[in-house]
Amino acid sequence: MKNKPAGIKRYRQLFNHEFSRMNTNNKEIIYKELSYKTIGLAMEVHNQLGFGFLEKVYENALMVLFEKNGIPAQQQAPVRVYFERQVVGDYYADILVDNKIILELKTVDKIVDVHRAQVLNYLRATEIQLAMILNFGKRSFEYERFVI
């Protein structure tokens, strides 16, 4: 077994406590309706376009469907980053849905820990509670949901 960098080990520990896939048995899913609709639209994009395009193509296609469905969303949305309750900069979300959900789009073979760490950091540094990684890089659409 390879030794992993200490940072990855730390994130694995955090994932055990903070990482949450969409669980239909949970009665308290945050932004449940909006989450399901967002995943459904992402699946629609993947079904129509398939895999193999750059992230920007999927981002633009999702924006078309958000607009068509009357869901407020913003591409490359600046999201304030806080440290010790003070604004220290901006992060630009691939898509920010209704000022409630950060979408991080990927076109990779597999969602890995560095992607998860990136999204968890976005959630910790902002006042947003929910993020999703949407992976369009495989034959089958893949997503992970994160709540803090």
C-alpha positions as CSV (number, residue, x, y, z in Angstrom):
1,M,0.0,0.0,0.0
2,K,1.4,3.4,-1.0
3,N,1.8,6.1,1.6
4,K,-0.6,9.0,1.0
5,P,0.3,12.6,1.7
6,A,-0.9,13.7,5.2
7,G,-3.3,16.2,3.6
8,I,-5.2,13.4,1.8
9,K,-5.4,11.3,5.0
10,R,-6.9,14.4,6.8
11,Y,-9.5,14.8,4.0
12,R,-10.4,11.2,4.2
13,Q,-11.1,11.6,7.9
14,L,-13.2,14.7,7.1
15,F,-15.1,12.8,4.4
16,N,-16.1,10.1,6.9
17,H,-17.9,12.8,8.9
18,E,-19.0,15.4,6.4
19,F,-19.4,13.7,3.0
20,S,-23.0,12.8,2.1
21,R,-24.4,11.2,-1.0
22,M,-28.0,12.0,-1.8
23,N,-29.9,9.7,0.5
24,T,-33.6,9.2,-0.2
25,N,-34.1,7.7,3.2
26,N,-33.2,10.9,4.9
27,K,-36.2,13.1,5.6
28,E,-34.1,16.2,6.0
29,I,-32.4,16.6,2.7
30,I,-31.3,20.2,2.3
31,Y,-32.9,21.8,-0.7
32,K,-34.4,18.5,-1.7
33,E,-36.5,19.6,-4.6
34,L,-33.8,21.9,-6.1
35,S,-31.2,19.1,-5.6
36,Y,-33.3,16.5,-7.4
37,K,-34.2,18.9,-10.2
38,T,-30.5,19.9,-10.6
39,I,-29.4,16.3,-10.8
40,G,-32.2,15.5,-13.3
41,L,-31.1,18.4,-15.6
42,A,-27.5,17.3,-15.4
43,M,-28.5,13.8,-16.4
44,E,-30.5,15.2,-19.3
45,V,-27.4,17.1,-20.5
46,H,-25.3,13.9,-20.2
47,N,-27.9,11.8,-22.0
48,Q,-28.1,14.3,-24.9
49,L,-24.4,15.2,-25.3
50,G,-22.8,12.1,-24.0
51,F,-19.2,12.3,-22.7
52,G,-16.1,13.7,-24.2
53,F,-16.6,17.4,-24.3
54,L,-14.8,20.1,-22.2
55,E,-16.5,21.2,-18.9
56,K,-17.5,24.5,-20.5
57,V,-19.8,22.7,-23.0
58,Y,-21.7,21.0,-20.2
59,E,-21.8,24.2,-18.1
60,N,-23.3,26.1,-21.0
61,A,-25.8,23.2,-21.7
62,L,-26.9,23.2,-18.0
63,M,-27.4,26.9,-18.1
64,V,-29.8,26.5,-21.1
65,L,-31.8,23.9,-19.1
66,F,-31.8,26.0,-15.9
67,E,-33.2,29.0,-17.9
68,K,-35.7,26.8,-19.7
69,N,-36.9,25.5,-16.3
70,G,-37.0,28.9,-14.6
71,I,-34.3,28.0,-12.1
72,P,-32.1,30.9,-11.2
73,A,-28.4,30.0,-11.9
74,Q,-25.2,31.9,-12.6
75,Q,-22.1,30.8,-14.4
76,Q,-18.7,31.5,-12.9
77,A,-20.5,33.1,-10.0
78,P,-18.3,35.0,-7.5
79,V,-18.8,33.5,-4.0
80,R,-17.3,35.3,-1.1
81,V,-14.6,33.4,0.9
82,Y,-14.5,34.0,4.6
83,F,-11.7,33.6,7.1
84,E,-12.3,34.4,10.8
85,R,-15.6,36.0,9.7
86,Q,-14.0,38.4,7.3
87,V,-14.1,38.4,3.5
88,V,-10.7,37.4,2.2
89,G,-11.5,36.9,-1.4
90,D,-13.8,35.4,-4.0
91,Y,-14.0,31.9,-5.4
92,Y,-15.7,31.5,-8.8
93,A,-18.2,28.6,-8.8
94,D,-18.7,26.8,-12.1
95,I,-22.5,27.3,-11.5
96,L,-24.3,28.7,-8.5
97,V,-27.9,27.5,-8.4
98,D,-30.4,29.9,-6.7
99,N,-27.6,31.1,-4.4
100,K,-27.9,27.8,-2.6
101,I,-26.0,25.1,-4.4
102,I,-22.4,25.2,-5.7
103,L,-21.9,23.0,-8.8
104,E,-18.4,21.9,-9.6
105,L,-18.3,20.3,-13.0
106,K,-15.8,17.7,-14.0
107,T,-15.0,15.7,-17.1
108,V,-12.7,13.1,-15.5
109,D,-12.6,9.3,-15.4
110,K,-13.4,9.2,-11.7
111,I,-14.2,11.7,-9.0
112,V,-11.2,11.5,-6.6
113,D,-10.2,12.9,-3.2
114,V,-8.7,16.1,-4.5
115,H,-12.0,17.0,-6.1
116,R,-13.8,16.3,-2.9
117,A,-11.3,18.3,-0.9
118,Q,-11.8,21.2,-3.3
119,V,-15.6,21.2,-2.8
120,L,-15.4,20.8,0.9
121,N,-13.0,23.8,1.1
122,Y,-15.5,25.9,-0.9
123,L,-18.2,25.0,1.5
124,R,-16.1,25.7,4.6
125,A,-14.9,29.0,3.2
126,T,-18.3,30.3,2.1
127,E,-21.8,30.6,3.7
128,I,-23.2,28.0,1.3
129,Q,-24.2,24.6,2.8
130,L,-24.6,22.4,-0.3
131,A,-22.3,21.6,-3.2
132,M,-22.3,18.9,-5.8
133,I,-19.6,17.5,-8.1
134,L,-21.1,16.6,-11.5
135,N,-18.9,14.4,-13.6
136,F,-19.7,14.2,-17.3
137,G,-16.4,12.4,-18.2
138,K,-17.7,8.9,-18.2
139,R,-20.2,6.8,-20.2
140,S,-22.4,6.9,-17.1
141,F,-23.2,10.3,-15.4
142,E,-21.7,10.5,-11.9
143,Y,-22.3,12.9,-9.1
144,E,-21.5,13.4,-5.4
145,R,-23.3,15.7,-3.0
146,F,-21.7,17.5,-0.1
147,V,-23.4,19.1,2.9
148,I,-21.8,21.1,5.7
